[in-house]
Amino acid sequence: MRKFSGFALAREAMRGHKGWGRQWASPEPRSDYDVIIIGAGGHGLATAYYLAKEHGVTNVAVLEKGWLGGGNTGRNTTIIRSNYLYDESAGLYDHAVKLWENLSQDINYNVMYSPRGVMMLAHNVHDVQVFKRHIHANRLNGVDNEWLTPEEAKEYCPPLNISQTARYPVMGAALQRRGGTARHDAVAWGYARAASDRGVHVIQNCEVTGVRRGADGAVTGVETSRGFIGAKKVGVVAAGNTSVIMEMAGVRMPLESFPLQALVSEPVKPCFPCVVMSNTVHAYISQSDKGELVIGAGTDQYTSYSQTGGLHIIQHTLDAICEMFPVFTRMRMLRSWGGIVDVTPDRSPIISRTPVPGLFVNCGWGTGGFKATPGSGHVFAHTIAQNAPHAINAGYTMERFTTGRLIDEAAAAAVAH
Ligand SMILES: Cc1cc2nc3c(=O)[nH]c(=O)nc-3n(C[C@H](O)[C@H](O)[C@H](O)COP(=O)(O)OP(=O)(O)OC[C@H]3O[C@@H](n4cnc5c(N)ncnc54)[C@H](O)[C@@H]3O)c2cc1C
């Protein structure tokens, strides 16, 4: 892998950028691997990278049915924050934020991490109470989060309408200054490149169609559109398709899959300095480096694998955006799309071993897993390599849905982007 540096950039500029070469290898699959990761989204690729980097496990393949980053990783609105309510969540998401801070240097790829601040608007007394509770809980966990009055919120984000006669009046806001955004494609490409450089095989256009188990019940490999590939361990990291793949191994998951939509406007000059979320109206907005307003909606009401979604959902979101930011009323929207998010009953992920020996699963990130990508990959790699969870993901088991030891971010927030 050619290292990116100021010197390398200058040298390539002098010779017409002809020397960069391919960023990751596209090898033919081997007959077997120590570890197979199913799904080349950010979480799967990060897992492979940390397996190689931190645990010396390099005989690894990441199998992807489409193209890498073509799932939710390349479809999300890139909000990063760690101000969740429960101790387990603060541990996991803040672990990720700390990795984001140096990720570009670590993988030698600019992921454009931009800690521009995430502001969550309170529109009613319930929101105010919930967010203040979050702020206190976050501070006890060493996670930054602060309360802003409506005037302070407007100062932080000038386009915000704080008129108290608005349909969704702003009664205050919780601000996490370390929150922000990163470039989603770059996260997938950067991890793929860094993992490939350490010997990991990233294999696209290779759909897993079955999970094979031996006489003792343990995993022996996977059937794919390119034939059988053996493996001692298999990690499933397939977001909205996780329950389908786990079913192939005979494991029923506590998951439901829903479409979640996003859309972007025409590009305009920089006018929106931070990320703003409104859980009450299911709308969130930031401005991309290209200048587009990036807007996210809530999930559709019905389960589906369609990767589109109902028009009325994004119409409702745009109604709310125009009410909160009247200056955007005349903006034109360019594109909308959907991804399939996998949702657990308590809206927290599962990062765990499974009842099938050798089979591991990392799923249930729902509407909010992009922010966790580095932390999730880091602790899942540990879980696979050591056959035991990292201290940070010890509580994120499947058993919690039978023992009742939930990490109930569903009750803690209306939505968990
Ligand atoms: C519209 C939208 C907005 C969002 N906004 C945010 C946000 O602002 N902040 C945030 O933190 N999170 C957000 N999320 C959630 C976030 O995108 C996901 O939680 C995260 O990207 C999941 O990453 P992943 O790597 O697990 O999944 P994915 O990127 O979906 O990767 C899974 C991969 O598995 C592959 N796969 C599936 N089945 C098979 C098979 N049989 N064989 C081989 N490969 C297979 C898929 O093709 C896919 O590439 C959003 C999601 C959506 C859809």
The ligand as a MOL file (V3000), in Angstrom:
LIG
                    3D

  0  0  0     0  0            999 V3000
M  V30 BEGIN CTAB
M  V30 COUNTS 53 58 0 0 0
M  V30 BEGIN ATOM
M  V30 1 C -30.7350 6.5000 5.8330 0
M  V30 2 C -29.8720 6.1010 6.9770 0
M  V30 3 C -29.3660 7.0750 7.8110 0
M  V30 4 C -28.5590 6.7320 8.8860 0
M  V30 5 N -27.9790 7.7250 9.6310 0
M  V30 6 C -27.0950 7.4160 10.5950 0
M  V30 7 C -26.4120 8.4500 11.2790 0
M  V30 8 O -26.5740 9.6350 10.9990 0
M  V30 9 N -25.5340 8.0920 12.2500 0
M  V30 10 C -25.3090 6.7990 12.5910 0
M  V30 11 O -24.5360 6.5600 13.5060 0
M  V30 12 N -25.9200 5.7880 11.9120 0
M  V30 13 C -26.7960 6.0580 10.9290 0
M  V30 14 N -27.4130 5.0640 10.2390 0
M  V30 15 C -27.1720 3.6720 10.6020 0
M  V30 16 C -25.8620 3.1860 10.0250 0
M  V30 17 O -25.8010 3.4680 8.6540 0
M  V30 18 C -25.7080 1.6860 10.2410 0
M  V30 19 O -25.9770 1.3340 11.5770 0
M  V30 20 C -24.2790 1.2480 9.9300 0
M  V30 21 O -23.8160 1.8330 8.7490 0
M  V30 22 C -24.2410 -0.2590 9.8270 0
M  V30 23 O -22.9980 -0.6210 9.3090 0
M  V30 24 P -22.7130 -2.1080 8.9420 0
M  V30 25 O -21.3190 -2.1850 8.4650 0
M  V30 26 O -23.1170 -2.9760 10.0780 0
M  V30 27 O -23.7880 -2.4280 7.7900 0
M  V30 28 P -23.7650 -2.2330 6.2150 0
M  V30 29 O -22.9690 -1.0600 5.7980 0
M  V30 30 O -25.1880 -2.3030 5.7540 0
M  V30 31 O -22.9670 -3.5250 5.7480 0
M  V30 32 C -23.5490 -4.8050 5.7090 0
M  V30 33 C -23.1220 -5.4350 4.4070 0
M  V30 34 O -23.5350 -6.8020 4.4070 0
M  V30 35 C -23.7700 -7.1490 3.0760 0
M  V30 36 N -24.5420 -8.3750 3.0120 0
M  V30 37 C -25.8210 -8.5700 3.3720 0
M  V30 38 N -26.1960 -9.8430 3.1310 0
M  V30 39 C -25.1120 -10.4790 2.6310 0
M  V30 40 C -24.8500 -11.8040 2.1830 0
M  V30 41 N -25.8040 -12.7250 2.2040 0
M  V30 42 N -23.6140 -12.1040 1.7310 0
M  V30 43 C -22.6290 -11.1760 1.7090 0
M  V30 44 N -22.8310 -9.8870 2.0980 0
M  V30 45 C -24.0350 -9.5520 2.5620 0
M  V30 46 C -24.5270 -5.9290 2.5290 0
M  V30 47 O -24.4940 -5.8720 1.1200 0
M  V30 48 C -23.7870 -4.7830 3.1980 0
M  V30 49 O -22.7900 -4.2160 2.3790 0
M  V30 50 C -28.2600 5.3730 9.1540 0
M  V30 51 C -28.7800 4.3750 8.3230 0
M  V30 52 C -29.5610 4.7350 7.2270 0
M  V30 53 C -30.0940 3.6600 6.3370 0
M  V30 END ATOM
M  V30 BEGIN BOND
M  V30 1 1 1 2
M  V30 2 1 2 3
M  V30 3 2 2 52
M  V30 4 2 3 4
M  V30 5 1 4 5
M  V30 6 1 4 50
M  V30 7 2 5 6
M  V30 8 1 6 7
M  V30 9 1 6 13
M  V30 10 2 7 8
M  V30 11 1 7 9
M  V30 12 1 9 10
M  V30 13 2 10 11
M  V30 14 1 10 12
M  V30 15 2 12 13
M  V30 16 1 13 14
M  V30 17 1 14 15
M  V30 18 1 14 50
M  V30 19 1 15 16
M  V30 20 1 16 17
M  V30 21 1 16 18
M  V30 22 1 18 19
M  V30 23 1 18 20
M  V30 24 1 20 21
M  V30 25 1 20 22
M  V30 26 1 22 23
M  V30 27 1 23 24
M  V30 28 2 24 25
M  V30 29 1 24 26
M  V30 30 1 24 27
M  V30 31 1 27 28
M  V30 32 2 28 29
M  V30 33 1 28 30
M  V30 34 1 28 31
M  V30 35 1 31 32
M  V30 36 1 32 33
M  V30 37 1 33 34
M  V30 38 1 33 48
M  V30 39 1 34 35
M  V30 40 1 35 36
M  V30 41 1 35 46
M  V30 42 1 36 37
M  V30 43 1 36 45
M  V30 44 2 37 38
M  V30 45 1 38 39
M  V30 46 1 39 40
M  V30 47 2 39 45
M  V30 48 1 40 41
M  V30 49 2 40 42
M  V30 50 1 42 43
M  V30 51 2 43 44
M  V30 52 1 44 45
M  V30 53 1 46 47
M  V30 54 1 46 48
M  V30 55 1 48 49
M  V30 56 2 50 51
M  V30 57 1 51 52
M  V30 58 1 52 53
M  V30 END BOND
M  V30 END CTAB
M  END
